[in-house]
């Protein structure tokens, strides 16, 4: 991320001899080489600060104990200095192992013939590290956390950012649009959050943000505070990248829906599955008992389906089942449930019947529709006209039985009686 910053405009210092004039400055000044992660040069005041006698000792100083957070903060400083020209931040250093807090200004440069990334540090003020140690510790935590933290004035101008923020965002400028708003993929959302902040409305919301990784979903938490020096109102923003979490939740929901479809609907015909058909039948039976109404159950088995499968192949049989399912769905009422039990068997629930003759008329219509010609393709892709029929059994509540399984069993028995006595017919 930090390597993406444009550095062509930065001044190039080819050798330490070019920096000799800094020895006449009253400030502590040193130059740091980011690519080597070591000092490149320091003036006499810098050597005194570190307790060293010459520049080579400063260059050879062992910095292997620096934390990853410290390295990232150094890179953040280079990025900000390269983009903004100058940074001004409090830093904590450890000469002789003792912490010293200093107000540093940094300028980004390129060093030597290799053009290493470098920063020139100017230290003009040392701060008392013992006055508010808890605040200093909190400030260090903000710099090293992986959560993006930034602070804005009430016009949306950015006043502070931690290294995590710099790693996520590029500096973008646009007239009449604040730094805060420009990070939002939807500028209107950014403007709304800015107006809320100006009205001292804090809160946490999800937004799509424009980051160096592209559009990412962030949990953006805004809290109102006051500037510790001026007393002006500011708002603090913490951001958590929840893109992967959000995508995982969406994927889980999709998987859940797919599993629900598999459990509730037959993958081939898209008709309700055995489980869903029986669930609806059980519910309709309870309602029929409660309302003392008429309920019919139909059991359908296709005649001649096996011969089609054997003659033209299983894919042709599957296509035939799908066409049968469409005809059945178009035959029965919207309030009825047409389910596939498996193979070439279908179970149908007809609730709230006005009379038995309504079920008989629907059974006759189903028998006639199924017996019409079908066009299916064989394994060679040739279209063929085939004919099948259906045997159908009907059972009624309350006449046949008052339990779910007994009703289905009764309709099944009637279907087999229809098949044994000629097929292409129904039996009540």
C-alpha positions in Angstrom: 0.0 0.0 0.0 2.7 2.5 1.0 4.6 1.8 -2.2 1.7 3.1 -4.2 2.4 6.8 -3.3 3.8 8.9 -6.2 7.4 10.0 -5.4 8.7 11.4 -8.7 8.2 15.0 -7.4 10.4 14.5 -4.3 13.8 16.1 -4.0 16.8 13.7 -4.3 19.7 13.9 -1.9 22.6 12.1 -3.6 25.1 12.3 -0.6 25.2 13.3 3.1 27.6 16.1 2.1 24.7 18.1 0.7 23.2 18.3 4.3 26.2 20.0 6.0 24.3 23.3 6.3 21.9 21.6 8.8 24.7 21.6 11.3 24.2 25.3 11.8 20.5 24.8 12.7 19.5 25.0 16.4 17.1 22.1 15.8 17.7 18.4 16.1 17.8 17.1 12.6 18.3 13.6 11.2 17.5 11.7 8.0 16.0 8.3 8.0 16.2 5.7 5.3 12.9 3.7 5.1 14.1 1.0 2.7 17.1 0.2 4.9 15.2 1.0 8.1 18.1 2.9 9.5 19.5 6.4 10.0 21.2 8.0 6.9 22.6 11.1 8.5 22.2 13.4 11.5 23.5 16.8 12.6 25.5 17.5 15.7 22.4 18.1 17.8 21.1 14.7 16.7 24.3 13.0 17.8 24.1 14.7 21.2 20.5 13.7 21.5 21.4 10.0 20.9 24.6 10.2 22.9 26.8 9.4 20.0 30.2 10.8 18.9 30.0 10.6 15.1 27.5 10.1 12.2 28.7 6.6 11.5 27.6 5.4 14.9 24.1 6.9 14.1 24.1 5.0 10.8 25.1 1.8 12.5 22.5 2.1 15.2 20.7 -1.2 15.7 17.0 -0.7 15.1 16.1 -4.4 14.8 14.0 -4.2 18.0 11.6 -1.7 16.4 8.0 -3.0 16.4 6.0 -3.6 13.3 3.8 -0.8 14.4 6.7 1.6 14.6 7.8 0.7 11.1 4.3 1.2 9.7 4.0 4.6 11.4 7.3 5.7 9.8 6.0 4.6 6.4 2.7 6.5 7.1 4.8 9.6 7.9 6.6 9.3 4.6 3.3 8.9 2.7 1.8 12.0 4.4 4.9 14.0 3.9 5.1 13.0 0.2 1.4 13.9 -0.3 1.1 17.0 1.8 4.7 18.4 1.8 5.2 18.5 5.6 3.9 16.7 8.6 3.8 17.9 12.2 3.2 15.2 14.8 4.3 14.2 18.3 6.7 11.3 18.4 8.2 9.1 21.1 11.8 8.1 20.8 14.0 6.2 23.3 17.6 7.6 23.6 19.4 5.5 26.2 16.2 3.5 26.7 14.4 6.5 28.2 11.2 7.7 26.4 11.3 11.3 25.1 8.2 12.8 23.5 9.0 15.4 20.8 7.1 17.5 18.3 8.6 16.5 14.9 8.2 17.9 11.4 9.0 15.6 8.5 9.8 16.2 4.9 9.8 13.3 2.3 12.9 12.9 0.1 14.7 10.3 -2.0 18.2 9.2 -0.8 21.3 8.3 -2.7 21.8 6.8 -6.2 19.3 4.0 -5.3 16.6 6.7 -4.5 15.6 5.1 -1.2 12.5 6.5 0.4 13.6 8.9 3.2 12.3 11.4 5.7 14.1 14.4 7.2 13.0 14.9 10.8 13.2 18.4 12.3 12.8 18.4 16.2 12.3 21.8 17.6 10.4 21.0 20.8 10.6 18.3 23.5 7.5 17.6 25.5 7.2 16.3 29.1 6.5 12.6 28.8 5.6 12.3 32.5 2.8 15.0 32.6 0.0 12.8 31.2 1.3 9.3 30.6 -2.1 7.8 30.1 -2.9 10.2 27.3 0.4 9.5 25.7 -0.2 5.7 25.9 -3.6 6.2 24.4 -2.1 8.2 21.5 0.4 5.5 20.9 -2.4 2.9 20.8 -4.2 5.0 18.2 -1.2 5.0 16.0 -0.5 1.3 16.2 -4.1 -0.2 16.1 -5.2 -1.8 12.8 -8.5 0.0 13.1 -8.6 3.1 10.9 -9.0 6.2 13.1 -9.4 9.8 11.8 -10.5 13.2 13.2 -12.3 16.0 11.3 -13.4 19.6 12.0 -17.0 20.4 11.6 -16.5 21.3 7.9 -15.1 17.8 7.2 -11.5 18.7 6.9 -9.2 15.9 8.2 -7.1 16.9 11.2 -5.6 13.6 12.2 -5.2 10.1 10.8 -3.5 7.0 12.1 -1.3 4.6 10.0 -4.2 2.2 9.4 -6.2 5.0 7.8 -3.2 6.0 5.6 -2.8 2.4 4.5 -6.5 2.3 3.4 -6.9 5.7 1.8 -5.3 8.0 -0.8 -5.4 11.7 -0.4 -8.0 13.1 -2.8 -8.8 16.7 -3.3 -11.9 18.1 -4.9 -13.4 21.6 -4.8 -16.5 22.1 -2.7 -16.4 18.5 -1.3 -14.8 17.8 2.0 -12.1 15.2 2.8 -14.6 13.3 4.8 -17.3 13.1 2.1 -14.8 12.1 -0.7 -14.1 8.7 0.9 -17.8 7.5 0.4 -18.7 5.6 -2.7 -22.1 7.4 -2.4 -21.4 11.1 -1.9 -24.9 11.7 -0.6 -24.3 9.2 2.3 -21.1 11.1 3.1 -22.9 14.4 3.1 -25.6 13.0 5.3 -23.1 11.7 7.8 -21.3 15.1 7.8 -24.6 16.9 8.5 -25.4 14.5 11.3 -22.0 15.2 12.8 -22.5 19.0 12.5 -25.8 18.5 14.4 -23.9 16.5 17.0 -25.6 13.2 16.0 -23.2 10.3 16.7 -23.8 6.8 15.5 -22.5 3.7 13.7 -23.6 2.8 10.1 -22.4 0.6 7.3 -21.1 2.3 4.1 -19.3 1.4 0.9 -16.0 3.3 1.0 -13.5 4.1 -1.7 -10.2 2.6 -0.6 -6.9 1.6 -2.2 -8.3 -1.9 -2.4 -11.4 -0.6 -4.3 -14.9 -0.4 -2.9 -15.0 -2.0 0.6 -17.8 -2.2 3.1 -16.9 -0.4 6.4 -18.6 0.0 9.7 -18.2 3.8 10.2 -18.6 4.9 13.8 -18.7 8.7 14.5 -18.3 10.3 17.9 -18.4 14.0 18.7 -15.6 15.5 20.8 -13.7 18.7 21.3 -10.3 19.8 20.3 -7.9 19.5 23.3 -6.3 22.9 22.5 -8.8 25.1 20.8 -12.0 23.7 22.4 -13.7 23.6 19.0 -16.0 20.7 18.3 -14.6 17.9 16.1 -15.7 14.4 15.3 -13.8 11.2 15.6 -14.2 8.4 13.1 -13.3 4.7 13.6 -13.7 2.3 10.7 -13.8 -1.5 10.6 -13.6 -3.3 7.3 -16.4 -5.8 7.4 -16.4 -6.7 3.7 -15.4 -10.4 4.2 -17.8 -10.7 7.2 -20.7 -9.2 5.2 -19.9 -11.4 2.1 -19.7 -14.5 4.4 -23.1 -13.7 5.9 -24.6 -13.2 2.4 -23.1 -16.5 1.3 -24.5 -18.3 4.3 -27.9 -16.8 3.7 -27.7 -17.9 0.1 -26.6 -21.4 1.1 -29.4 -21.5 3.7 -31.9 -20.6 1.0 -30.5 -23.1 -1.4 -30.7 -25.8 1.3 -34.3 -24.7 2.0 -35.1 -25.1 -1.6 -33.6 -28.5 -1.8 -35.5 -29.5 1.3 -38.8 -27.9 0.2 -38.8 -28.4 -3.5 -38.0 -31.2 -6.0 -34.9 -30.1 -8.0 -36.2 -31.6 -11.2 -39.8 -30.6 -11.4 -39.7 -27.6 -9.0 -42.8 -29.0 -7.3 -43.0 -29.1 -3.5 -41.0 -32.0 -2.0 -42.4 -34.9 -0.1 -41.7 -33.1 3.2 -43.3 -29.8 2.2 -46.3 -31.6 0.6 -47.0 -33.5 3.8 -46.5 -30.4 5.9 -49.1 -28.6 3.9 -51.4 -31.6 4.0 -51.1 -31.8 7.8 -51.9 -28.1 8.1 -54.9 -28.4 5.8 -56.1 -31.4 7.7 -56.0 -29.5 11.0 -57.9 -26.6 9.4 -60.5 -29.1 8.0 -61.0 -30.6 11.4 -61.3 -27.1 13.0 -63.7 -25.8 10.3 -65.5 -29.2 9.7 -64.7 -28.8 6.0 -64.1 -31.2 3.2 -60.5 -32.2 2.2 -59.3 -34.4 -0.6 -56.0 -36.2 -1.1 -55.0 -37.5 -4.6 -52.3 -40.1 -5.3 -51.1 -40.2 -9.0 -48.9 -42.8 -10.7 -47.9 -42.5 -14.3 -48.8 -45.4 -16.7 -46.1 -46.3 -19.3 -43.4 -44.0 -17.9 -40.9 -46.9 -17.5 -41.1 -47.8 -21.2 -40.3 -44.2 -22.1 -37.3 -44.2 -19.8 -36.1 -47.6 -21.2 -36.7 -46.6 -24.9 -35.4 -43.0 -24.9 -33.1 -42.7 -21.9 -33.3 -41.2 -18.4 -32.8 -37.6 -19.7 -35.9 -38.0 -21.9 -37.7 -39.4 -18.8 -36.7 -36.4 -16.8 -38.0 -34.1 -19.5 -41.3 -36.0 -19.6 -41.6 -35.6 -15.8 -41.1 -31.8 -16.1 -43.8 -31.6 -18.7 -46.2 -33.6 -16.6 -45.5 -31.4 -13.6 -46.3 -28.3 -15.6 -49.7 -29.8 -16.8 -50.6 -30.8 -13.2 -49.8 -27.3 -11.9 -52.0 -25.8 -14.6 -54.8 -28.2 -13.8 -55.3 -27.7 -10.1 -56.3 -24.6 -8.1 -53.8 -22.1 -6.7 -54.8 -23.2 -3.2 -54.0 -26.8 -4.0 -50.5 -28.4 -3.4 -49.1 -30.6 -6.2 -46.1 -32.4 -4.9 -43.7 -35.0 -6.2 -43.1 -38.0 -4.0 -40.3 -39.4 -6.2 -40.1 -41.4 -9.4 -43.3 -41.0 -11.3 -45.6 -40.6 -8.3 -47.3 -37.4 -7.3 -49.3 -36.4 -4.2 -51.9 -33.7 -4.3 -53.7 -31.9 -1.5 -57.1 -30.2 -2.2 -58.3 -28.2 0.9 -61.5 -26.3 1.4 -63.6 -28.2 -1.1 -67.2 -27.2 -1.6 -68.2 -30.8 -2.5 -66.7 -34.1 -3.6 -67.7 -33.4 -7.2 -65.2 -30.6 -7.5 -62.4 -33.1 -6.7 -63.8 -35.5 -9.3 -63.9 -32.8 -12.0 -60.2 -32.0 -11.2 -59.3 -35.7 -11.3 -60.9 -36.1 -14.7 -59.2 -33.0 -16.0 -55.8 -34.3 -14.7 -56.3 -37.7 -16.4 -57.2 -36.1 -19.7 -54.3 -33.6 -19.6 -51.7 -36.3 -18.8 -52.9 -38.5 -21.6 -52.2 -35.8 -24.3 -49.2 -36.3 -26.6 -45.7 -35.2 -25.5 -42.7 -34.2 -27.6 -39.3 -35.3 -26.1 -35.8 -35.7 -27.4 -33.9 -38.9 -27.2 -30.1 -39.3 -26.5 -29.3 -38.5 -30.2 -31.3 -35.2 -30.0 -34.1 -36.5 -32.2 -37.6 -35.3 -31.2 -40.2 -38.0 -30.5 -43.9 -38.1 -29.8 -44.8 -40.3 -26.8 -47.9 -41.1 -25.0 -48.5 -42.0 -21.3 -51.4 -42.0 -19.0 -52.1 -41.9 -15.3 -53.8 -43.8 -12.6 -55.3 -41.7 -9.8 -56.8 -42.4 -6.4 -58.9 -40.1 -4.3 -59.4 -40.2 -0.5 -61.6 -37.7 1.5 -61.6 -36.3 5.0 -63.7 -37.1 6.9 -65.0 -40.1 4.9 -61.8 -42.1 4.4 -59.8 -41.3 7.6 -59.0 -38.6 10.0 -55.2 -39.0 10.1 -52.5 -37.9 7.6 -50.9 -41.2 6.9 -54.2 -43.0 6.7 -55.5 -40.5 4.1 -52.4 -40.9 2.0 -52.5 -44.7 2.3 -56.2 -44.8 1.3 -55.5 -42.6 -1.8 -52.6 -44.9 -2.7 -54.8 -48.0 -2.4 -57.4 -46.4 -4.7 -54.7 -45.5 -7.2 -53.5 -49.1 -7.4 -57.1 -50.3 -7.8 -57.4 -47.9 -10.8 -54.2 -49.2 -12.3 -55.2 -52.9 -11.9 -58.6 -52.2 -13.5 -57.5 -50.6 -16.7 -55.2 -47.6 -16.0 -55.8 -44.1 -17.4 -58.6 -43.6 -14.9 -59.3 -42.6 -11.3 -60.8 -44.4 -8.4 -62.7 -42.8 -5.4 
